[in-house]
Amino acid sequence: MLTVAMPKGRIFEEAVELLRQAGYDLPPEFDDSRKLIIEVPQSGMRFILAKPMDVPTYVEHGVADVGVAGKDVMIEEERDVYEVLDLKISSCYMAVAALADYTPQKDVNPKIASKYPKLTSDYFREQGEQVEIIKLNGSIELAPIVGLADRIVDIVSTGQTLKENGLVEIETMIPITSRFIVNPVSYRTKAKQIDEMVDRLAEVVSQGGEPS
């Protein structure tokens, strides 16, 4: 049985649809399950539902053979896994945002709030800007509103959340999509199953099978 680590939320929904398009028999109740581990014996698969940031950890340590993780998580976590396929789902991008009345200043060490401290630090270092990173785990948009940070770095999909909180995007950083990742040991011991899964998913992706 192949163990698949999946992130909860939007990526999970789109990845499940992609798997179905690839011919995997996932029952309808699979979508609404609140279980953390779901067995699907008819497809020879077991699913672990985890927080997005934790998926590469499960795969790296061999608890899961394969997984689906956003490129943002892959960059931030730097786990020892193989990234074998861009699934082209959950498309979004990383951006720098600030309050609408923000004006760039020559302040020393401006404060940047983000869930992605490594990615943020690397980006501003490449820009030649010295900043102080403040790590938050959620509601990043709140940071500039209450004066905790000058700018934020976060995932942007439609931009609606920024707009609703009076923020504007000031820099686009990198595009983000979800990737199919594999544990290196599993790729040797379960090569046939994993290669078949990659091939089937790749065929759907190449045909533009992104879920609507």
QUICORGI-V908657 format. One record per backbone hydrogen bond with DSSP energy under -1.0 kcal/mol. NH is the residue of the N-H (numbers start at 1). CO is the residue of the C=O. Records with the same first field share a line. If there is no record, write none. Layout:
NH = CO, CO
This chain:
2 = 44
4 = 46
5 = 66
6 = 48
8 = 50
13 = 9
14 = 10
15 = 11
16 = 12
17 = 13
18 = 14
19 = 15
20 = 16
21 = 17
22 = 18
23 = 20
24 = 19
26 = 24
30 = 27
31 = 28
38 = 47
40 = 45
43 = 40
45 = 40
46 = 2
47 = 38
48 = 4
49 = 36
50 = 6
54 = 51
58 = 54
59 = 55
60 = 56
61 = 57
62 = 59
63 = 58
64 = 58
65 = 3
66 = 3
67 = 181
68 = 5
69 = 179
71 = 177
74 = 70
75 = 71
76 = 72
77 = 73
78 = 74
81 = 79
82 = 182
84 = 180
85 = 180
87 = 178
92 = 176
93 = 156
94 = 174
95 = 154
96 = 171
97 = 152
98 = 168
100 = 166
102 = 99
112 = 132
113 = 151
114 = 134
120 = 116
121 = 117
122 = 118
123 = 119
124 = 120
125 = 121
126 = 122
127 = 123
128 = 125
129 = 124
132 = 110
134 = 112
136 = 114
142 = 139
143 = 140
146 = 142
148 = 143
149 = 143
150 = 111
151 = 111
152 = 97
153 = 113
154 = 95
156 = 93
163 = 159
164 = 160
165 = 161
166 = 163
167 = 162
168 = 98
170 = 96
171 = 96
173 = 94
176 = 92
178 = 89
179 = 69
180 = 85
181 = 67
182 = 82
183 = 65
187 = 183
188 = 185
189 = 185
190 = 186
194 = 190
195 = 191
196 = 192
197 = 193
198 = 194
199 = 195
200 = 196
201 = 197
202 = 198
203 = 199
204 = 200
205 = 201
206 = 202
207 = 203
208 = 205
209 = 204
